[in-house]
Amino acid sequence: KTSVLILEICIKPKLSIYKGEIMANNNGNDNNEKGKFNLMAELKSWLGIIITAAAIAFCLNTFIIANSHVPSASMENTIMTGDRVIGFRLSYLFEDPKRGDVIIFRYPDDEKTFYVKRIIGIPGDVIDIKEGHVYLNNSTTPMEEPYIKEPMIPEPDMHFEVPENGYFCMGDNRNSSGDARYWKNTYVYKNKIISKVIFRYFPNISLIK
């Protein structure tokens, strides 16, 4: 989709030029050899546009942005099933991920798969989940989590201690999310984070918070 958009931007001016040439030819002298279409030159020009668009799209998708389709309900209502989101790959180039960030990362139990979840615990945090609430760093007051879809169904108590360079991630739809609570490899390490999710672009455009 990125390459199609770039290609469209690149060729629109070209199409306008062609339209102008056709109008000029229709209004001019048919015998005017200077206005003839040079097929080979134009083919080379189009090929250059296509190659440039493809190169720009490759660079954007590889180094700048991450384009992700979310197939499950685990992040509802922040990200709905079927939404498409854009992440910024350079978000953590000069700073560390923050608690509350929504990220795209390699699933710790199968790194060929990419997940989208929210960071709940950062390095050094102690996470306790009791009676359907999340407690941070031995606090007696549950975390405020306005983003979750609905209250968590109580489960047996859980305790996690986030290691150095590790992050504890959960879905906003806690009752339908396969997240760090259940993974064999509990934590997402910084070098496995692909990008921070910035906005949704399909089916509508909105910031992700």
N, C-alpha and C positions, 0 to 999 in steps of 0.2 A: 504493500500500500504506500509506503514511503517513496519507493522508486516511481510508482505511477504518478503520484502527486508532483514529484520533482520533474518528471518528464513532461507533464502537462504544463507546468510553469515555463519550462524551457521552450516548448514548441508553440505556445500561443502567439508570441511575437512573430514567429516564423510564418504562421498561418495568416497573420494580418498582412505581412509583406506580400505573400502570394496573392491574397485577395486584391491588394492594391495593384499588383502587376497585371492580374487578369483584367481589372477594370481599365487600366491604362491601355492594354492591348486591344480591348473592345472598342475603345474610343479613338485609338490611333490608326496609323496606316498599317495594313496587313503586310505590306512589303518592307516594313522597317526591320531589318535584320538584327539591329542592336537590341531589340526587345525579346528576342527568342529565348526560350527556356533551355538552359544548359543542363541536361539531365545528369551527366556524370558529376558535375560540380555540386549539384543539389543533393545527389545521393550521398556524396562524401560529407556534405554539411549535416544531413540528417543522421548519418552514422556517428558523426562527432557528438551531436546532441545526445543521442541515446547512450553512448559510452560515458559521457560526462555525467548524465543523470544517474546511471548505474553506479558509477564510482562514488558520487556524492551520497547516494542511498546506502551503499556498503559502509562507508566511513561513519555515517550517522548511526546506523544500526549496530555497528561493531564497537564504536568508541564513545558515542555520545548518549544515545537513547536505547531503551529496552522496550520493545513493543510486546505486550502480553495479553493473551486471551484467558479469562478466568472461567473455567468450566463448571465450578462447583459453588455451593451456597455457603461455604465456610466463612466468608468475609461479609455476608449480609448483615445489616443493611448498608454498610459502607460501600461495598462493591457487590453488585448483584450478579447472579448467574448469567453468563454470556457476555458480560461487560468486557470491553477492551480498554486497557490502560497503558499509559506511557510512564516509564521510569527514567530517571536521569542517572546515568552511569558514573558521573563525576561528583555526585553528592558527597561521597565520603573520601574524596581524594585528600582533603585538607582537614577533615574533622571526623570524629567518630559518630557512629549511629546513636540516635537518642531514643530513650524510652518513649513509646507512642508512635514512632515512625512506622509506616507501612512499607514493606520491602519485598523485592523479588529476590529469591535466593535458590541455591541448589539444595534440594531436599536431602537432609543428612543421611537418610537410609537408602537413597538411590540418587546419586548426584547427576544422573542423566535427566532427572525430572526437576522442573522449576515450580516453586511454590510462592504464593503471596500470603503473607501473614503480618501481624502487628507485633512489634517488639514490646514485650512486657518487662523483661529483666535484662539489665546490662551487666558487664563484668563486675563481680563482687557482690551483686545483689543476692539476697536470700528470699526465696519465694515460697510462701505457704498457701495452699488452697484448702480451705475448710468451710464446710457447710454452704458451698456454692459461692464463696467469696475469695478474692485474692488479697493476700496480706504481704506487704513489702517490708523487708528488713526488720522483722520482729515487731512490727507495729501492731497495736491492738485494734486499729481502725482499718477497715477494708479500703482498698484502692478505689478512687472514684473513676468509673469507667463509663462515661456517657455514650460511648460508641457501640457498646454491645447490643445485640438485637433484643435479647430478653434475659431475665435472670438465669444463672446457671443452675442446672439440676444438681442437687448435692450428690457428691460421690465420697468414697473414703478419702481421708486426709492425704494430701500430697506435700512433699517437701523437696525443694530444689535449691542448690547453691551454684550460682552461675560462675563458671571459671573465667580466667583471663582470656580475653579476645573472644569470649563466647556470648551468645545472646539467646534469651529464652523467648520464644515466639508462640503466639496463640491467635486463633481466628476470632473475629468479632461475633460470629454466630457460634458461641461456645458449645451449644448442645448439638451442633452438626459439624464440628470441626475436628479433623484428625491432626492434632498439633503436638507441640513439645511434651504435653502431658503423657502422650502415648508412644512417642517415637522410641526406637531402640537406642539411637544416638540423639540424645536430648537437645543438644545445643547447636545453634547455627554460628559458625565461626566467621569472623569478619572477612576473611579471604574467600568465602563462599557466597557473600552477598553481592548480587549483580547490580542492583540499583535501588534507589528510593523512589517509590511510586509518587508521581506528582499530580497527574490528573487522569480522568476518564475521558475518552474521546468517542466512545460508542456504547450505547445508542444515543447518548447526549454528552455534552461537554461540561465537566465540573471538576473542581479541585478535590483531591483526596486528602482528608485530614484524619 
